[in-house]
């Protein structure tokens, strides 16, 4: 219950509070996040824009939610985080090598409280939070899935 309330408050803050923007040096910032996961997560920042101006807490929250999901659904395989840009936007792609998202679940993955992991502590708010972070920046979050894995791409 505590985890659920914390995640709901986090989502509400992202959607309703003013975006306290700071200049974030993208490569070192993401390297710091990914380092916490050890060998489970590989980072490619070769095409990374130097900096983005946004709330660093929002950026960290979005990336951690995507990486945590990829690790949970990635069949024990390493997760790749590839950072680049699409036009003037920062693009962060997080790829797992799991079985992919079932057709029945694809239409619901961004719904609040939808989870296939409730018995393992899932709240069903992770992707809704990622989507909220993208929306506050006029960006988006999309996915591509199949039997070889799923890639979520966050555009900011």
C-alpha positions as CSV (number, residue, x, y, z in Angstrom):
1,X,0.0,0.0,0.0
2,X,2.8,2.3,0.9
3,X,4.5,1.8,-2.5
4,X,1.2,2.4,-4.3
5,X,0.6,5.7,-2.5
6,X,4.2,6.8,-3.1
7,X,3.9,6.1,-6.8
8,X,0.5,7.9,-7.0
9,X,2.0,11.0,-5.3
10,X,5.0,10.8,-7.7
11,X,2.6,10.7,-10.7
12,X,0.5,13.6,-9.3
13,X,3.6,15.8,-8.8
14,X,4.8,15.2,-12.3
15,X,1.5,16.1,-13.8
16,X,0.7,19.1,-11.6
17,X,3.8,20.7,-10.4
18,X,5.8,23.3,-12.4
19,X,8.7,21.8,-14.2
20,X,11.8,23.0,-12.4
21,X,14.1,22.8,-15.3
22,X,17.8,22.5,-15.0
23,X,20.5,21.8,-17.6
24,X,21.3,18.1,-17.4
25,X,24.5,16.8,-19.0
26,X,22.9,13.7,-20.6
27,X,25.7,11.2,-20.9
28,X,27.1,11.4,-17.4
29,X,23.6,11.7,-15.9
30,X,22.4,8.5,-17.6
31,X,25.7,6.7,-16.9
32,X,25.1,7.4,-13.2
33,X,21.7,5.9,-13.3
34,X,22.7,2.8,-15.3
35,X,25.8,2.2,-13.1
36,X,23.4,1.3,-10.3
37,X,22.3,-1.8,-12.2
38,X,25.8,-3.2,-12.8
39,X,26.3,-5.6,-15.7
40,X,22.6,-6.1,-16.2
41,X,22.3,-2.8,-18.2
42,X,24.4,-1.6,-21.1
43,X,24.5,2.0,-22.1
44,X,25.3,3.4,-25.5
45,X,25.5,7.2,-25.5
46,X,27.5,7.5,-28.8
47,X,24.7,9.6,-30.5
48,X,23.7,11.6,-27.4
49,X,23.0,15.3,-27.4
50,X,25.2,17.0,-24.9
51,X,22.5,18.4,-22.6
52,X,18.8,18.8,-22.1
53,X,16.9,21.3,-20.0
54,X,14.4,19.6,-17.8
55,X,13.6,18.4,-14.3
56,X,16.4,15.9,-13.5
57,X,14.1,14.0,-11.1
58,X,11.6,13.5,-13.8
59,X,14.2,12.2,-16.2
60,X,15.6,9.8,-13.7
61,X,12.2,8.5,-12.8
62,X,11.3,7.9,-16.4
63,X,14.5,6.1,-17.2
64,X,14.5,4.0,-14.0
65,X,10.9,2.9,-14.7
66,X,11.7,1.8,-18.2
67,X,14.9,0.0,-17.1
68,X,13.1,-1.7,-14.2
69,X,10.4,-2.9,-16.5
70,X,12.9,-4.2,-19.0
71,X,14.7,-6.1,-16.3
72,X,11.5,-7.6,-15.0
73,X,10.4,-8.8,-18.4
74,X,13.7,-9.4,-20.1
75,X,14.1,-13.1,-19.4
76,X,17.3,-12.6,-17.4
77,X,19.1,-11.1,-20.4
78,X,21.0,-7.8,-20.3
79,X,19.0,-4.6,-21.1
80,X,20.3,-2.1,-23.6
81,X,19.8,1.7,-23.2
82,X,20.6,3.5,-26.4
83,X,20.5,7.3,-26.3
84,X,20.4,9.6,-29.3
85,X,18.1,12.2,-30.9
86,X,15.2,12.5,-33.3
87,X,15.4,15.9,-34.7
88,X,15.8,18.3,-31.8
89,X,14.5,15.8,-29.2
90,X,16.4,13.5,-26.9
91,X,15.6,9.9,-27.6
92,X,16.1,7.2,-25.0
93,X,15.5,3.6,-26.2
94,X,15.3,0.8,-23.6
95,X,15.4,-2.7,-25.0
96,X,14.8,-6.1,-23.4
97,X,15.1,-9.5,-24.9
98,X,12.0,-11.0,-23.3
99,X,9.1,-12.7,-24.9
100,X,7.4,-9.4,-26.0
101,X,4.1,-7.9,-24.9
102,X,1.1,-10.1,-25.6
103,X,-1.5,-8.8,-28.1
104,X,-4.1,-8.8,-25.3
105,X,-1.9,-6.6,-23.1
106,X,-0.6,-4.1,-25.7
107,X,-3.7,-1.9,-25.6
108,X,-3.5,-1.5,-21.9
109,X,0.1,-1.1,-21.0
110,X,-0.2,2.7,-20.4
111,X,-3.3,2.4,-18.3
112,X,-3.0,3.4,-14.7
113,X,-3.0,0.3,-12.4
114,X,-2.7,-2.2,-15.2
115,X,0.1,-4.7,-14.4
116,X,0.9,-8.3,-15.0
117,X,3.3,-8.2,-11.9
118,X,0.9,-7.4,-9.0
119,X,2.0,-10.5,-7.1
120,X,5.7,-9.3,-7.4
121,X,5.0,-5.7,-6.2
122,X,3.9,-4.1,-9.5
123,X,1.6,-1.1,-9.1
124,X,0.7,-0.6,-12.7
125,X,1.9,3.0,-12.6
126,X,5.4,2.8,-14.0
127,X,4.5,3.3,-17.7
128,X,1.8,5.9,-16.8
129,X,4.6,7.9,-15.0
130,X,6.9,7.6,-18.0
131,X,4.1,8.8,-20.2
132,X,3.4,11.7,-17.9
133,X,7.0,12.8,-18.0
134,X,7.0,12.7,-21.8
135,X,3.7,14.7,-21.9
136,X,5.1,17.4,-19.6
137,X,7.9,17.9,-22.2
138,X,5.6,17.7,-25.3
139,X,7.2,14.4,-26.0
140,X,6.0,10.8,-26.3
141,X,6.7,7.2,-25.3
142,X,6.3,4.4,-27.9
143,X,7.1,0.8,-28.1
144,X,8.0,-1.9,-30.5
145,X,7.5,-5.5,-29.4
146,X,7.8,-9.0,-30.7
147,X,9.1,-12.5,-29.7
148,X,12.7,-11.2,-29.5
149,X,11.9,-8.5,-27.0
150,X,10.5,-5.0,-26.5
151,X,11.9,-1.6,-27.0
152,X,10.4,1.5,-25.4
153,X,11.5,4.8,-26.8
154,X,11.1,8.0,-24.8
155,X,11.2,11.2,-26.7
156,X,11.8,14.4,-24.7
